[in-house]
Amino acid sequence: MKIVYLNYLFDLNESSVGAAVHVKELEKALRECRHRVKTYYLNRFTSVEASIESKFRAYLKKRFGKYVNQINGLKANGRYFVKEWKIICQERPDVVLVRYNFLNFTAGLVARLKRVPFVLEVNAPMAYESRRFGDLAIRLPLIPELLERLNLLLADRVIVVSKKLKDFYVRWHIPARKIRVIPNGVDARKFHPGVSAKPVVSKYRLKGKVILGFVGSFHYWHGVENLIEFITTTLSRYDNVAFLLVGHGPLKKRMEELFEDERMAERVIFTGYVSHEEIPQYIAAMDVVLAPYPKLDLFYYSPLKLFEYMAAGKAVVASRIGQIAEIITDRSNGMLVEPDHFEELRDRVFELIDKASLRKRIGARAREVILHKYTWSHAARNVSDILTQVRDSQ
């Protein structure tokens, strides 16, 4: 089957790194299912080179983005429509798979006009995200919700990453039978217990330490603020423990300032941005891995880091929330704690620090769960089934 896969990521290595991993890994896995897949990055600033070279654009976005972001998003539809029309005319695909983009509505229209089956992939309720987390001075009233709903209605099928997200759209009166839940995944050949930790341990002088790790964006909704008191308490109790915090984001600078004392800085390491290709080495260096998500009104995520932690055979301590609580069985393939519950997080992590055998046992079971159900190959087979059904129903 010939698949055209459209996405609108505006970078590959910064804000959109998780989304970029999803697109690249799903494309690769669909090819392994023997489909012909042509992926198009439709944003003109997607490439690494364009992102780096466009410093003036980055300055303007930082200074004025909150005033014009949504207006620019709407205007981009004209450019996208022309590109999408040319692509579909040229490729003549059996089906179009589209990763939903905030305020974009043209892919569904083009697919309908060209009578090509159209499957929409949604990883987040973007109108909700914009209202809940967006720092905008000017908001378009109702338009984001209306355009998101239009996309859902135009699609022959909708793929979402979590049950919470499906439930959210069902409350919008999108038919439940139209929506299929397919979680994110992991390449278990890349993330596995045999990856060498030596380069990272040597680089940061961590030999002999029990390493507690975090990988992800330093944003409010990733729960990194929950680690501040926990780090201080842990370092005061254990001399042989260090923290390896991988990633970047708006809260990183504040956390670095809190631990800039020379004695603490040696044991609380902020790596900054690390390419996804290098992430397996960093997780390999960790003994206990953390996913301390806060309590949120709508936890619709399918966290990539959870799958990567577990595939690497690590003992995960994570919040009992959303899809995490569906995947992890407490004290079997991970440890679950109530969101924002400092004492429970402390007690569970301290138990794992003290019991290496427990870490090993939980990590081994975690990888078994991933191999059974949560690789990108599993995701691609499920996506393939949907695309085939849509194609055959036309």
C-alpha positions as CSV (number, residue, x, y, z in Angstrom):
1,M,0.0,0.0,0.0
2,K,1.2,3.5,-0.8
3,I,1.0,5.9,2.1
4,V,1.6,9.6,2.1
5,Y,2.5,10.8,5.6
6,L,2.1,14.5,6.2
7,N,3.3,16.5,9.2
8,Y,4.0,20.1,10.0
9,L,6.8,19.9,12.6
10,F,8.5,23.2,12.9
11,D,11.8,21.7,14.1
12,L,13.4,18.3,14.6
13,N,15.7,18.7,17.5
14,E,14.2,21.3,19.9
15,S,10.6,21.8,20.9
16,S,9.3,19.0,18.6
17,V,11.8,16.4,19.4
18,G,9.2,13.9,20.8
19,A,6.9,14.4,17.8
20,A,9.9,14.0,15.4
21,V,10.8,10.7,17.0
22,H,7.2,9.5,16.6
23,V,7.1,10.4,12.9
24,K,10.5,8.9,12.1
25,E,10.0,5.7,14.0
26,L,6.5,5.1,12.8
27,E,7.6,5.7,9.2
28,K,10.4,3.2,9.6
29,A,8.1,0.6,11.2
30,L,5.5,1.0,8.5
31,R,8.2,0.4,5.9
32,E,9.1,-2.8,7.8
33,C,5.4,-3.8,7.3
34,R,6.2,-3.6,3.5
35,H,4.3,-0.4,2.9
36,R,5.6,2.3,0.5
37,V,5.7,5.4,2.7
38,K,6.5,8.9,1.6
39,T,6.8,11.3,4.5
40,Y,6.6,15.1,3.9
41,Y,7.7,17.7,6.4
42,L,5.5,20.6,5.2
43,N,6.8,23.4,7.4
44,R,9.5,25.3,5.6
45,F,11.4,25.7,8.8
46,T,11.5,22.0,9.7
47,S,15.1,21.3,8.9
48,V,17.9,21.6,11.4
49,E,19.8,24.1,9.1
50,A,16.7,26.3,8.7
51,S,16.1,26.3,12.5
52,I,19.7,27.3,13.2
53,E,20.1,29.8,10.4
54,S,16.8,31.6,11.1
55,K,18.0,33.4,14.2
56,F,16.2,36.6,13.3
57,R,13.0,34.6,12.9
58,A,13.6,33.0,16.4
59,Y,14.1,36.5,17.9
60,L,10.9,37.8,16.3
61,K,9.0,34.7,17.5
62,K,10.2,35.1,21.1
63,R,9.4,38.8,21.1
64,F,6.1,39.0,19.2
65,G,5.0,35.4,18.9
66,K,2.3,35.6,21.6
67,Y,0.6,38.4,19.5
68,V,0.7,36.8,16.1
69,N,1.1,33.0,16.5
70,Q,-2.5,32.0,15.9
71,I,-2.9,34.5,13.1
72,N,0.2,33.1,11.3
73,G,-1.1,29.6,11.9
74,L,-4.3,30.4,10.0
75,K,-2.5,32.2,7.2
76,A,-0.2,29.1,6.7
77,N,-3.2,27.2,5.4
78,G,-3.0,28.8,2.0
79,R,0.6,27.6,1.7
80,Y,-0.2,24.1,3.0
81,F,-3.1,23.7,0.6
82,V,-1.0,24.3,-2.5
83,K,1.7,21.9,-1.2
84,E,-0.7,19.2,-0.2
85,W,-2.6,19.4,-3.5
86,K,0.7,19.0,-5.5
87,I,1.9,16.1,-3.3
88,I,-1.3,14.1,-3.6
89,C,-1.6,14.7,-7.4
90,Q,2.1,13.6,-7.8
91,E,2.1,10.6,-5.4
92,R,-1.4,9.3,-6.0
93,P,-1.4,7.5,-2.7
94,D,-3.8,4.7,-1.5
95,V,-4.3,6.6,1.8
96,V,-3.2,9.8,3.4
97,L,-2.0,9.8,7.0
98,V,-1.8,13.2,8.6
99,R,-0.3,14.2,12.0
100,Y,-2.7,16.9,13.2
101,N,-1.3,20.4,13.3
102,F,-2.8,23.3,15.3
103,L,-5.1,25.5,13.2
104,N,-4.5,23.5,10.0
105,F,-7.5,22.2,8.1
106,T,-6.4,21.8,4.5
107,A,-5.1,18.2,4.4
108,G,-8.6,16.8,5.0
109,L,-10.1,19.1,2.4
110,V,-7.6,18.2,-0.2
111,A,-8.0,14.5,0.5
112,R,-11.8,14.8,0.2
113,L,-11.6,16.8,-3.0
114,K,-9.2,14.2,-4.5
115,R,-11.3,11.3,-3.1
116,V,-8.3,9.8,-1.2
117,P,-8.9,8.0,2.2
118,F,-7.8,10.2,5.0
119,V,-6.6,9.1,8.5
120,L,-5.9,11.7,11.2
121,E,-3.3,11.1,13.8
122,V,-3.8,13.2,17.0
123,N,-1.3,13.1,19.8
124,A,-2.7,16.0,21.8
125,P,-5.9,18.1,22.0
126,M,-4.2,21.2,20.7
127,A,-7.0,23.7,21.2
128,Y,-7.1,22.6,24.9
129,E,-3.3,22.8,25.1
130,S,-3.3,26.3,23.7
131,R,-5.9,27.5,26.2
132,R,-4.3,25.7,29.1
133,F,-0.6,26.3,28.6
134,G,-0.2,28.8,25.8
135,D,1.3,32.2,26.6
136,L,-0.8,34.2,24.2
137,A,-1.7,37.9,24.3
138,I,-4.3,37.5,21.5
139,R,-6.4,34.4,21.2
140,L,-8.8,33.5,18.4
141,P,-12.2,32.9,19.9
142,L,-13.6,29.4,19.2
143,I,-11.7,29.0,16.0
144,P,-9.1,26.5,17.3
145,E,-11.8,24.2,18.7
146,L,-13.9,24.5,15.5
147,L,-10.9,23.7,13.2
148,E,-9.9,20.7,15.4
149,R,-13.5,19.4,15.3
150,L,-13.5,19.9,11.5
151,N,-10.4,17.7,11.1
152,L,-11.9,15.0,13.2
153,L,-15.1,15.0,11.2
154,L,-13.4,15.0,7.8
155,A,-11.2,12.0,8.7
156,D,-12.3,8.5,7.8
157,R,-10.6,7.3,11.0
158,V,-8.8,9.1,13.9
159,I,-5.8,7.6,15.8
160,V,-5.1,8.9,19.3
161,V,-2.4,7.9,21.7
162,S,-4.4,7.4,24.9
163,K,-7.8,6.4,26.2
164,K,-8.0,9.8,27.9
165,L,-7.7,11.5,24.6
166,K,-10.3,9.3,23.0
167,D,-12.7,10.0,25.9
168,F,-12.0,13.8,25.5
169,Y,-13.1,13.7,21.8
170,V,-16.1,11.4,22.5
171,R,-17.3,14.2,24.8
172,W,-17.1,16.4,21.7
173,H,-19.6,14.0,20.1
174,I,-17.0,12.4,17.8
175,P,-18.3,8.8,17.3
176,A,-16.3,6.4,19.5
177,R,-16.2,3.8,16.7
178,K,-14.3,6.3,14.6
179,I,-11.4,6.7,17.1
180,R,-8.7,4.1,17.7
181,V,-6.2,4.2,20.6
182,I,-2.6,3.4,19.6
183,P,0.0,4.3,22.2
184,N,3.4,5.6,21.4
185,G,6.2,3.0,21.3
186,V,9.9,2.4,21.4
187,D,12.6,0.8,19.2
188,A,13.6,-2.0,21.6
189,R,16.7,-2.8,19.4
190,K,18.0,0.7,20.2
191,F,16.9,0.9,23.8
192,H,17.9,-2.3,25.6
193,P,19.9,-3.4,28.7
194,G,23.0,-4.2,26.7
195,V,23.7,-0.5,25.8
196,S,27.1,0.6,27.3
197,A,26.9,3.3,30.0
198,K,30.7,3.8,30.0
199,P,30.9,7.0,27.9
200,V,28.3,8.8,30.0
201,V,29.7,7.5,33.4
202,S,33.2,8.6,32.4
203,K,32.2,12.0,31.0
204,Y,30.4,13.0,34.2
205,R,32.7,11.1,36.6
206,L,29.8,9.0,38.0
207,K,31.7,5.7,38.6
208,G,30.5,4.1,41.8
209,K,27.4,6.2,42.1
210,V,23.8,5.1,42.2
211,I,22.4,7.3,39.5
212,L,18.8,8.6,39.6
213,G,17.8,9.9,36.1
214,F,15.2,12.0,34.3
215,V,14.9,12.5,30.6
216,G,12.5,15.0,29.0
217,S,11.5,18.6,28.7
218,F,11.8,20.9,31.7
219,H,8.2,22.0,31.5
220,Y,5.6,22.3,34.3
221,W,3.6,19.3,32.9
222,H,6.6,17.0,33.1
223,G,6.8,17.4,36.9
224,V,10.4,18.4,37.2
225,E,9.5,20.9,39.9
226,N,8.5,17.9,42.0
227,L,12.2,16.9,42.1
228,I,13.5,20.0,43.8
229,E,12.9,19.1,47.4
230,F,13.4,15.4,46.6
231,I,16.9,16.0,45.2
232,T,17.9,17.9,48.3
233,T,16.6,15.3,50.7
234,T,18.1,12.4,48.8
235,L,21.6,14.0,48.6
236,S,21.6,14.7,52.4
237,R,20.8,11.1,53.1
238,Y,23.0,9.3,50.6
239,D,26.7,10.1,49.8
240,N,26.8,7.6,46.9
241,V,23.8,9.0,44.9
242,A,23.9,11.4,41.9
243,F,21.2,12.8,39.7
244,L,21.5,12.9,35.9
245,L,18.9,15.2,34.4
246,V,18.7,15.1,30.6
247,G,17.0,17.7,28.5
248,H,16.1,21.3,28.4
249,G,13.1,23.7,28.7
250,P,11.9,26.8,30.6
251,L,12.4,25.4,34.1
252,K,15.9,24.1,33.6
253,K,17.7,27.4,34.3
254,R,15.8,27.9,37.6
255,M,16.7,24.4,38.7
256,E,20.3,24.8,37.8
257,E,20.5,27.9,39.9
258,L,19.1,26.0,42.9
259,F,21.9,23.5,42.7
260,E,24.8,25.6,41.6
261,D,26.7,25.1,44.8
262,E,29.9,23.4,43.9
263,R,29.4,20.4,46.1
264,M,25.8,19.8,44.8
265,A,26.7,20.6,41.2
266,E,29.0,17.5,41.1
267,R,26.1,15.3,42.0
268,V,23.2,17.1,40.2
269,I,24.2,17.1,36.5
270,F,22.1,19.0,33.9
271,T,23.2,17.7,30.6
272,G,21.2,20.1,28.4
273,Y,20.0,19.0,25.0
274,V,21.1,15.5,24.0
275,S,20.2,14.0,20.6
276,H,17.8,11.2,20.6
277,E,20.5,8.9,19.1
278,E,22.5,9.4,22.2
279,I,19.7,9.0,24.7
280,P,20.1,5.2,25.1
281,Q,23.6,5.7,26.5
282,Y,22.3,8.2,29.1
283,I,19.5,5.9,30.2
284,A,22.0,3.0,30.4
285,A,23.9,5.0,33.0
286,M,20.8,5.4,35.2
287,D,19.9,2.9,38.0
288,V,16.5,4.4,38.8
289,V,14.5,6.5,36.3
290,L,11.9,9.1,37.2
291,A,8.6,10.2,35.5
292,P,7.2,12.5,38.3
293,Y,4.2,13.9,36.4
294,P,2.0,16.4,38.4
295,K,-1.7,16.0,38.8
296,L,-3.3,17.5,35.7
297,D,-7.0,17.9,34.8
298,L,-6.5,16.0,31.6
299,F,-3.5,13.7,31.4
300,Y,-3.8,12.6,27.8
301,Y,-0.1,11.8,27.2
302,S,1.6,8.7,26.0
303,P,5.1,9.4,27.4
304,L,7.9,8.3,25.1
305,K,10.3,8.3,28.0
306,L,8.3,5.8,29.8
307,F,8.6,3.3,27.0
308,E,12.3,4.1,26.5
309,Y,13.0,3.7,30.3
310,M,11.2,0.3,30.4
311,A,12.8,-1.0,27.1
312,A,16.2,-0.3,28.6
313,G,15.3,-2.5,31.6
314,K,15.3,0.2,34.2
315,A,13.3,0.5,37.4
316,V,10.8,3.3,36.8
317,V,9.2,5.4,39.5
318,A,6.3,7.2,37.9
319,S,3.1,9.0,38.8
320,R,-0.1,7.0,39.0
321,I,-1.9,8.8,36.3
322,G,-3.4,8.3,32.8
323,Q,-1.8,5.8,30.5
324,I,1.2,5.3,32.9
325,A,-1.2,3.6,35.4
326,E,-2.4,1.3,32.6
327,I,1.0,0.1,31.6
328,I,2.8,-0.1,35.0
329,T,1.7,-2.7,37.6
330,D,2.9,-1.3,40.9
331,R,5.9,-3.1,42.4
332,S,5.9,-5.6,39.4
333,N,7.2,-3.7,36.3
334,G,7.6,-0.3,38.0
335,M,6.7,1.7,41.0
336,L,3.7,4.0,41.0
337,V,3.2,7.0,43.3
338,E,0.4,9.5,43.6
339,P,1.1,12.7,41.7
340,D,2.7,15.5,43.7
341,H,3.1,13.1,46.7
342,F,6.7,13.9,48.0
343,E,6.8,11.3,50.8
344,E,5.6,8.4,48.6
345,L,8.1,9.4,45.9
346,R,10.9,9.5,48.5
347,D,10.1,6.2,50.1
348,R,9.8,4.3,46.8
349,V,13.0,5.7,45.4
350,F,14.9,5.1,48.6
351,E,13.8,1.5,48.6
352,L,15.2,1.1,45.1
353,I,18.5,2.8,46.0
354,D,18.9,0.3,48.9
355,K,17.9,-2.8,47.0
356,A,19.8,-3.4,43.8
357,S,18.1,-6.8,43.3
358,L,14.7,-5.2,43.4
359,R,15.8,-2.7,40.7
360,K,17.1,-5.5,38.5
361,R,13.9,-7.6,38.9
362,I,11.5,-4.7,38.2
363,G,13.6,-3.6,35.2
364,A,13.6,-7.1,33.6
365,R,9.8,-7.2,33.9
366,A,9.5,-3.7,32.5
367,R,11.3,-4.8,29.3
368,E,9.1,-7.9,29.0
369,V,6.0,-5.7,28.9
370,I,7.5,-3.5,26.2
371,L,8.5,-6.4,24.0
372,H,5.0,-7.9,24.4
373,K,3.0,-4.8,23.5
374,Y,4.7,-1.4,23.1
375,T,7.3,-1.4,20.4
376,W,7.0,0.8,17.3
377,S,6.4,-2.4,15.4
378,H,3.3,-3.1,17.4
379,A,2.1,0.5,16.8
380,A,2.8,0.2,13.0
381,R,0.9,-3.0,12.7
382,N,-2.1,-1.5,14.4
383,V,-1.8,1.7,12.2
384,S,-1.4,-0.6,9.1
385,D,-4.7,-2.4,10.0
386,I,-6.6,0.9,10.2
387,L,-5.1,2.2,6.9
388,T,-6.0,-1.0,5.1
389,Q,-9.5,-1.0,6.4
390,V,-10.0,2.6,5.3
391,R,-8.6,1.9,1.9
392,D,-10.7,-1.2,1.4
393,S,-13.9,0.5,2.5
394,Q,-13.7,3.1,-0.3
